[in-house]
Amino acid sequence: MTNPIEVTSTQPTDAPSFAELNLSEALLQATRDLGYEAPSPIQQQTIPLLLNGRDVIGKSHTGSGKTAAFLLPALQQLDTEQMYPQTLIITPTRELALQIEVHANKLSKHLRGTRVVALCGGQDYHPQLKKLREGAQVVVGTPGRMLDHIKRGTLKLDQLRTFVLDEADEMLRMGFIDDVESILSNLPDERQIALFSATMPAPIRRIANRYLREPASIEIQEKTATVSTIEQRFLIASPFQKPDALLRVLAVEDHQGVIVFTRTKNGAEEVSTFLQENGQRTVAIHGDISQALRERAIAQFKQGAVNILVATDVAARGLDVERVTHVINYDMAHDSETYVHRIGRTGRAGRSGVTILFVAPRETRMVSVIERHTRQTIEKVAIPSDQMIQEVKQQQFMASIDARLEHKNLEDYKLVIKKYLEDRDVSAEDMAAVLALQLNRDKPWKPEPARIARTERADKGERSSRGPRSDNARFSSRERRPEGGRSEGARSQSARSSHQEELFRLDVGRMHGVKPANIVGAIANEGGLQSRFITGLKINEDHSTVRLPSSMPKEAVSGLKRAWVCGRPLKLKSMGVV
C-alpha cells in the first residue's frame, strides 16, 4: 500500500463557498436552510476527496463540522431510486447516532426519496425492521445493534457504497473495536471508507492500514484543545455550597439554554428537583431513563419548554443544541477529555459560549491538569453575591422598561394612567411603583435569603475577593490566581493518579470465551466509566480481576453487579482497596 496523502491545515486557504464544492442544488439549499455560511476547514478538504471516491482519514476537534463533512458527499452519491443500504455510519453511542440521524434528515430535506434509519441498542427492534424493509439508504447506529442486524440478515451490505467510522478512538476506549472489525469484514470489496478520530492510537491505525485503500489523511490542527469562542471560568464551592452557588450563577448569567453536568444519575435527579423547587424550568437525563423519555426531554429543551438540562456524561454524548449558551460543570469531570467533551456542547460552529466549573477545595489541582490539557487558562471567579444579583435584577428591570417605551400599545395605557392621576392625589413615582409591584405579583424586590446557607469561611472569602462590577452579564470579582499558588508536587500530579483504586473479582473467565474488550465495554457502559479508569484487567480460567476507582458512586457499582458478559452475570465483588 502506498503512503497516505498528508493534507494538513489550520485555516481555510481560499474560503470557498459550499457551491464551489460541486454539491447539488438540493444539498446547497439544505445548507442555506440550516444557516451554513461557508464550509469549515474539515469540510473544505474532506468533501472534494469523498466526492472523488477517495478513502479518507480525518482528525479534527469536536464541533468542527465533521458530521456534515461526511454526510454531504454520502447524500450526494445516493441513488434514491434504489431501496437498499448505500451508506453505513457507525458511532460509539446511541446519542451520537440519533444526532447524526437528525442531521442527515435535515441535509436530505430536498432530496426526494431519501430514507434514513438509526439502529441503536436500547430501542425496539420493530420500528427498525420496518424502516429497513421500506428501503433505508442511509443507516446509522451503534456497533452492537448493527452487527446484530447483519447476523439476523435484516441489514444487507452487499451493495453498500460508503462506510463511515465516526469517533474511532472512542470505539476503542469503549471496547467496541472487535465489533467494528466484524462489520468491516462484511463490507463488499468495492466501497469507500471514511474514518474519523480525534487521536490515532495503534489499533485504529492498524484498522486503517488493513481496510482503507490509499487514504488521504486530513488533520485540522487547532491551537488549543477547546474552541476559542468558549469563555471558561471556575469557582470554588464545597459540596455544601454548590446548590446555592448554582442558583446564584443562574441569577446573574444572561443565559438561554443551560446544560448542568453531574457525575451520577442520582445527582442529576437531585439537582433537577432542587432547581424545579426554586422556580427553574428543568429536566434531567441519565442512563436510567428510557429512550422515549430522553428524546422527549431533549425535544423540550430544544424548543425552549425547559431552559436547563441536567445530564450525566453518558446521556449527553452526541448532544448538539444550538440554543446552549452555558455549560455548568456542577461536578468535576473524571478527566480532562471528559471536561473538553462537556464544554463542547456550547460554542459550536462558531457560536460563543460560557462554561463554569464548580471546584471543591480538594479538587483545585485538577484545574491545572485541565489547563495543561486544553492549553487555555480557566479564569477564577467568585460566587455571585447578593449585591451582584440585585444589580443584575435591576438592570434587567430597566431594560424591560426601555423595551416597552416603543411598544405600539403604550399610548392607550398612557391615557388610562393620566386619567387615574387626575382623579387621585398620587405621584407618578408611586404609580409606577404600584404597577411594578403588580407586575411582580406583590413579591418583595429583594429576594428572600438563600435556602442553602454558606459556611462562615466561604462568606469571609467572598467578602475579601469582592470588587467592582465590569459587566453585569458576567461575574464580577474576577480573581487572578497568584503565581506559584500551586505546589510543584500538585502540578506534577495527573488526573488519574488522584483516584484510589479498588480490586474487583468478576465471575467470567477464559472458559466462558470472554475477551478484554467484552469486559471493558460492559464496565464502561453499565458503570459510566471512561476506559482509562479500568485498569489491571487479568482474565483467569474461571474468573477475572480488574481495578476500578474506589470512589465510584453506589449506583454505578449496583449497575455493574447486574451486568452480563458472554451470557454470564459479572457478579462484581470487591476484594479491597489496592
N, C-alpha and C positions, 0 to 999 in steps of 0.2 A: 504494500500500500504506500502511496506517495504521502509526503508530509502535508498536513493541513495548511491551507492558506491562512496566514495570520492577518487579520484586519482589526487594528486597534484604534480606537477613537475616544476622545474625551468630549469633543464638541462636534456638532454637525459642520461639515466643511462648507457647504453652499446653501444650507437651509432650504431644501426643496419643499414643494407642496406635495400633498397626497396625490394630486393629479399628475405630477411628474414621475410617480412610481408605477405608472401603467396599470392602475386599478380601474375596474369597470365603473361606469356611471352609477350603477346601483350601490356599490360599496362607497363611492365618493359621497353620494347623498346621505348614506348612513353616518359617515364620519362628520358631515356637516350637522346632521340632526343631533349628534352627541356633543357638538361643540368643539370638535378637534380642529385646531388651527393649523398646526404643522406637525409632521412626524417627529417623534423623539429620536435621538441618536440610534437606539437599538432598532427602531422601526425603519429608519433610513437605510440601514445597512443590511438588515435581515430580509425585508420584504422582496427586494430585487433578486436576491440569491434564491429564495424559495420559489419565486415565480419562474426562475430559470431552471428549476429542477434540482438544485444543489442540496446535498445534506448540509446541515448547519449545527455547529456547537455555539451556543450563546451564553455569555457570562454577563450578568447585569444585576444591579441592585433592585430591591423591592420598590414598586411604584414607578418603574421606568417605562412602562408601556409594553412589556414583552408579550402580554396576552394578545393584544392587537397585532403585534409583530408576527405571530404565527397564525392567528385566526384569519386575518385579511387575505393572505395568499392561499390558505387552505380553502376558504369560501369561494375565492375566485376560480379555483380549479375544479370545483364541484360540477358534476353532471347531474343537474337537478331532475332530469327525466328518469334517472336510474335510481331505484329504490333499494339500495343496499349500502352498507357502511363503506365510506370512502375516506374519512378522516377519523383517526382514533387518537384521543388525548388522554393521557394518564397523569393523575395528580396524587399527592400523598394523602390528602384529606378530602372528605366529602364536602366540607365547606368551600374549599377552593374549587372543587369540581362543579358545585352548584353555581358559584360565582361565574365561572367560565361559561356554563350553560346560558346564564342570563346575558352575558356579554355577546356570545355567539348569536343569540336570538335578536339582539339589538342591531348587530352589524349585518345580519342577513334579512333585515326588515323588508328591504326592497328586492330581495331575490326570491322570486316565486318558486314554490315547490321545495324550499329548504326545510328539512326536518332535523331537529337536534334532540338528543336524549342524554340524560345523565344516569349512569349506572353506579350507584353507591351502596355500600353496606348500611344497615340500619333502616332501610326503606323496603316497602312491599315489592315483591317480585312482579306482581300482575301488571301494574302500570308500565313497568319497564318492558315486560314481554309484549304488551300491546303496542308500544311505540316501535319496538324492534320489528314486529310483524308488519306494521304500517309502512316501514321502509325508511328508517332514520339514516341519513347520510353522514351526519356528524355525531360521533359517540364520545362522550367524556365521562370519566369516572375514576374510581379508586382501583388499585391492582387486584385486591381480593375478589371483589364483585365482578370485575372484568373477566378474570380468569375463570370464575365460576360459570359465567355465561358461555365462555369459549368451550369449557368441558361439557356443558349441557348441550352444546350445539345450537344455542339460541343466538349467539354472536358469531357470525361467519366473517372471516378476514381474507378470504381468497381473492377478493377484488379491491382490497384496500390500497389507496394511493399514498396517503400521508399518515405518518405516525409521529406524535409529539410526546416527548417525555419531559414534563414540567417539574421543576424543583427536584432534580435527580439526587442532589446531596441529602435532601430531607428524606427521600425514599430510603436512602442508605441508612440514615440515622434511625429511622423508624422500623428497620428490619424487613423492608418490603422488596429488597433488591432481587431475591430469588424469584418472587412472583413476576417481577418486571422482566427478568430474563426468560421466564417461561412464556410470557406473552410475546416477547421479541422472537422467540423460536417459532412462533405460529404465523409470523408475517410472511406474505408472499415474497418471492425473490425480487420482483420489480416493485419497489416502493421508495418513498422519500422519507427521511428521518430528520427531525429537528430535536435536539437535546438542549435543555436549558438548566443551568445550575449556577448557584451563587459561588460555589467553590468546585474544584475538580480533584477530589481525592482519588487515590489509585484505583479502587474498584470501579468508579464511574468512568475513569479514563480507559480502563480495560474494556468496558462495555462499548464505549465509543470506538475504540480500535477494532473491536470484533464485528460490530453491526453497521457502523456508518461507512460510507464509501467516499473517500477523498473529501471529507467535510471542510467547509470554510469555517474558521474559528473567529468569532467576533467577541471581543471583550471591551465593554464600555467601562473605562476606568473613572472612578469618582475620587475627588479629593478627600472625601470623608465617607464613613460607613453609613451616615444618615444624610438625608436631603437637607440642603441649606435653608429651605423655606420653613423648617420646623424650629420654633423657638423652644429651647429646653431649659427647664428650671427644676430645682428641688427645694424642699423644705424639710426641716427636722420636726418629726412628730412621733411621740411614743404611741404604742397601740391604744392607750387610754385617750390620747388627744385626737386620734385620726378622725372619728366621726364628726366632732366639732370642726376640725380643720377642713374637712370636706365641704360642709355647709358654708363655711366662710369663703372658701375658694369659689364655690358656685355663685355666691352672692356678689363678688367683686368682678368676676370674669364676664366679658361680653361674649357669650357662647351661643351656639346653635345646637348642634349635635355633640354629645359628650359620651365617650366610652371610658368606663371606670374598670380597670383590671384588678381582679383579686386572684389570690393564689389557689383558693379552694372553692368547691361547689357551695359548701355551707356559708363561706364568706360572701359569695356573690348574693345568695339569698338574704343574708343578714343586712348587707349594705343596701340592697334594693328596698327591703322592707323599711329600714331606717329612713331612707330618702323619701319614700312614699308617705310615711308618718309625718314628715316635715314639709309636705306640700309639693314635692317634686314629682314630675311625671316620668316614671322609670319602669324598666322591666329587666329581668335577669335571664341570662342564657348560660347553660353549662352542660356537662356531659350527661346529666341525669334527666334532662327534659327531652321529650320526644321530638323527632324531626319536624313534625307538623307544628308543634308549639314554637320551636325555634324559628321556623320560617315566618310564622305569624308575628313573632316578636320583632324580627328584623324588618318586616314589612311596615309595622307600626313605627319603627324608628326611622326608616327611610321617608315615610310620609309625614313625619312630624307629629304623629299622635302621641308619641313619647319623645322626650328630649335626651334622656340619659339611658344608656345601655350598660348594665353591669355584667361583665363577662369573665370567664376563665380563659386561659390561653388556647386550649384545645377548641373551645366553642367559637373563638374569634378568628380562627385560621381562614384565610381567604376572604375575610370581610372587607368590602370596599364600598363605602357610603360617602357620597360627595359632601353631604352636609356636616361631616365630622370636623369640627373646629378645634376640639380639645381631646386629648387623651390623658387621663389621670391614672398613674400607677399607684393605686391605693396600697397594694402590697408590692414589695420589691420583687423583681423578676429573679428566677433561679440563676440566670446567667446573662451575659452581655448580648448574645444573639437574640434571646427572647425579648430583651428590652428593645432592641432595634426593630424586631418584628412588631412589637406592640405600638411603638410610636409611629411606625409606618402606616398605621390606619388613618393618620391625618397627614396633611402636607403632600398629598398625592397629585401627580400630573401637573406640577407647577403651582398648586394652591398652597396658601400659607396655613400654618397650624401651630398650636401651642401644646406642649406636653409638660406635665407637672408630676414629679416623682416624690412620693412620701417616703422619707427615710427615717427609720428608727435610729436612736443614738448608737446602737451596736452595729448598724449597717453602714455607717459613713464610709468605711473602707471601700465598699462596693461602688461608690460614686467615682473614685479614682480609677477603678478597674474598668468601668463603663466608658469613662472619658478616654482612656488609653485605647480602648477598642474602637470607639467611634471617631477618635481624633477630633473631638469637639469638646468645648467647655460647657458644663452644665451650671447655670447660674443659681446661686443660693438666694432664696427669698425668705421673708418672714411670713408666719401665719397672719393673714389679714386681721387687723384689729377692728374693734367696734367703730373707731373713728373712720377708718378706711371704708367700711361698709356703709356708714352714714353718708360719706361724701359721694360714693357711687350712687346710692339710692337717690340723693338729692339731685345729682346730675341727670340721672335717668328721668326723674320727675320734670325737671326743667326742659329736657329735650322733648318730652311728650307734649308740654305746653307749646313749645316752639313749633312743633309739627302741626298742631291744631289751629294755630293762628292763621293759616292759609286754607283752612277747611271751607268747603263750599256752603256748609250749613251754619257757619259761625254767625252770620248776620241775624238769622232768625232767633238764635239764642241771646244775642246781644239785646234785642228788643224786649225779650222776656225779663232779663236781668235789669234793664233800665227801668221797666215798669215796677219791678219789685223794689228797687232802691228809691224810687219816687214816692212810693206808698209807705215806706218804713224808714225809720231812723237807723240805718245800718250802713257802715262804711264799706267801701269797695273791697278793702282788705279782709274784713270779716266775711263778706260774701264769698270771696274766693276761697277762704279757708274752709267755710262750710261745704262748698262744692267739692273741695279736695277731700274732706272728711267723708263725704257721701260716696265719692269715687272709691275710697279706700275702705268702704264698709265699716266705718267707725272704729277702725283699728288704730292703735297708737302709732305716731310717727316713728318713734324709736322702738325697735323690736324688743321683745322680752328677752331676759338673759338666756344665753345659750343653754340647752339642755345638758350638754356634756361639759362639765367644769374642767378647766385646765389646771394642771398642777402649779403650785406656787413657784417652782423652779422655772417652768415654762413661761409663766407670766412675767417674771423678772427678766428672762432672756428676751422676750418680745419687747418689753419697755426699753431695754437698753439698746436694742437694734433699730428702734423706730426712727424714721427720717422723713423728710418732706416728700410728698407725692409728686411724681413727674408725669404720670399718665394714669388717669382714673380707670382706663380699661385694662390696666395691668396691675400687678402687685407693686406696691411701693416698698420702701425699706429694703431695697436690694442690698445684699451683704457681699462684700468681697472677702473671699477666704484668704487668711494670711498665708504668706509664703512659709513653707516648712511646717504647715499646720498638721500634716500627717507625717508620722514617723516613717523612716525608710523601710522598717520592717513591715509596716502596714502596706506600703506601696508595693512591696515585692510579693505580697500575697495574691494569689489568683482567686477567682470566684469559686473555683471548685474546691480549693483547699480549705475553705471556710466551712464545709459541710462535714459533719461527723458521720461516719458510715456504720451501718449495721449489717451483719451477715444473716442471710435468709436461706432456708432449705426449701427446695421445690420438689414436688413428688413426680417428676418426669426425668427420664434419662435416655441413654443411648438405646436401650432395649425397646423404647417406645417410638423410636425414629425421630426424635426431636433434634432440631438444628439450632445453633445460636440465634439465627435470625427469627425463628419462631418465638423464642423466649423474650428476646429484646423487643420485638414487635408487640407482644402481648402486654408486657410491662409498660411500654410507652403508651399504648392505647388505654389500658384499664387504669393505670396509675397516674396518667397525665404527666409523665416524666420525660425530659429530654434524654436521649441515649447516652450523653456524656456522664449522666449521673447513675448509669447502670454499669457497674464495673466488676471486675474479678469473677466473671462467669466461668464456672467449671462444670462440665457435663460428665457425670459418672454413669455407671452402668444402669442403676435403678433410680437415681436421683441427681439433682443438680444443686449448686450453691451459687449465690450471687450477692454482691454488695450493693446496698441502696442507702440513700440518705436517711439517717435516723430521725430526721425532723419531718418525715413525710406525714401529711395530715391523716387522721384516722379514717376518713372516707376513702382515701387512696389505698390504704392498707386493706380495708374491707373489700374494695373492688378487686384487688389482686388475689385475695383469698377465694373470690368467686370465679376467677378467670380459668379458662380451659386452654390447653395446648395439645395439639395432636390427639384430640379425643379424650384427654385426661384432665382432671382438675389440677391446678398448680399446688393447691393446699399449702400456701405460703406459711412458713413457720420461722419465727425469729430465733437465732442462735446467739444473740447478744451483740453488743457494740464492739467493733474492732478498731 
